[in-house]
Amino acid sequence: MIMGAYFKDLFGGFWSLIVGLAITIKYFFQPVVTLQYPHESLKMTPRFRGHIDLVADPGTGEPLCIVCGMCQRSCPSGCISLKGEKPEGAKKKVLTAYTLDFTRCSLCGLCVESCNFGAIDFSKEYNLAGPSREAYVFDLLKRLKDRRSNADADA
Amino acid sequence: MSELALSPNQETFVLNLGPQHPATHGVLRVKLVMDGEYIVSAEPVLGYIHRMHEKMGENRTWAQFMPNTGRLDYLGALSYNHGYVKAVERAAGIEVPERAEYIRVITVELNRIASHLLWFGAFVLDLGGFTPLLYAFDDREMILDLLESVTGARLTFCYFRFGGVYNDIDDDFVTGTREFIKRLRKRLPDYHNLVTKNIIMIKRLKDVGVISAEMCRKYGATGPVARGSGIDYDVRRSEPYSVYPEFDFDIPVYHEGDSMARYMVRMDEIEQSMRIVEQALDRLPDGPVKAEKVPKIIKPAPGDYYSVVEAARGTFGVRLVSDGTNTPYRLKLRSPTFSNLSLFGEAARGMLLADALALMGSLDLVIPEIDR
């Protein structure tokens, strides 16, 4: 009896290995699912949350931000700092500096949610690599101007 | 259990497992007193990545703690989001719309499947099998893509909000989830043929690392660890929350208490989670995904609040003490893996080192959640 159990165990075990091998061989002949990254890259979904970016007024091209500071106050890690001034005779404050310290950002989205004017949005950029820590302190106002001049150059 | 390990007059030596060890999946150090290949005593040393999450909670507003919850257990972040928002909603008396509750259940269960799939791959990798990891990651990738399309993140989700969720799900997500479930149903038999029925796997796991129900109770172990030892306890059933009572699903319980039982509990849970997601998608109601009357600055009435959810690894509890201001007075997190790891010292006594690593893998440890 013990002898029988021994051989049953032996052949049962051997069979389980054959079944496993059959599965791996089956997948060997199936199409490759890996994306060949540097040569092709994924397009981010519309809801992808990258770092934040300023939204421009489609009419004037100026930022929609009115410098209320809600985003700055809602940020858990204090990575947003902004400055604005009120020019002579103007009704609203004008944004003069908007800095994002991306090293401290945890991409929670509380700033975008707290903005009542739709003035900030998530960028779709995910290829972020830099040589230094300073490379991640983004001047969002400058980014907005660059985008605008790029768009002008294209047009 | 070996005679050798139990005789105290033998010469022993101390072996450091970790803090950087491939089988501990994080910065966990276990001090092992060894007698040859046998473990005489094991003592987990914690605190290498302690980040003071509880103290951080006391220094920021209720809403600002949200991103922290996703960084406790990064593999099941949505359950932790859920645990925290549920506690604050209870404290502040915020009603959640039904559609939001359904979306919460769908995303949490998808996250649970993703967590179990990653555990499956990593656990088999610990035991020396590399191929299943690649298949499990292939399936997990689909869930991450689905969740990315609604939450905007892939790992450290910050999706739930007090009184609802960040944004609504769309038709693409619904059809994508249905397709994914169909696909995973076809893949699971492959997993079982490749791994569960594999002779090496069975010999490594069966009757190895037996944890008794008593030991689970003693150390407060929950989740698949307790259910693998015959304790029929799941918060979704024993203290129902959200819309879970409306769904028909089983709680897998195995009575053997060995590593194989814990493995089987998690594999069965994947199937049950798929059932829940399917039912939730069928019955998904229309309506808002965010309560309308949520105040911008939340100030719960002074008091002591506690609420629990079933995370992928066990019971996750949040205790809040509010003094009526806009920051918590005290925020205590009860994380399941801490209790699950605590029994390792007793359970590993007298085991072979290689078997103890299989036992440790079957506990499904996520270190940032232990250290918080």
Interface residues (C-beta under 8 A of the other chain):
Chain A: G12 G13 F14 S16 L17 V19 G20 I23 T24 Y27 V33 T45 R47 F48 R49 S74 C75 P76 S106 L107 C108 G109 L110 E113 F122
Chain B: R60 A63 Q64 F65 M66 P67 N68 R71 T131 Y135 D138 E148 S149 V150 T151 G152 A153 T156 C158 R161 Y166 N167 D190 N193 L194 V195 K197 N198 I199
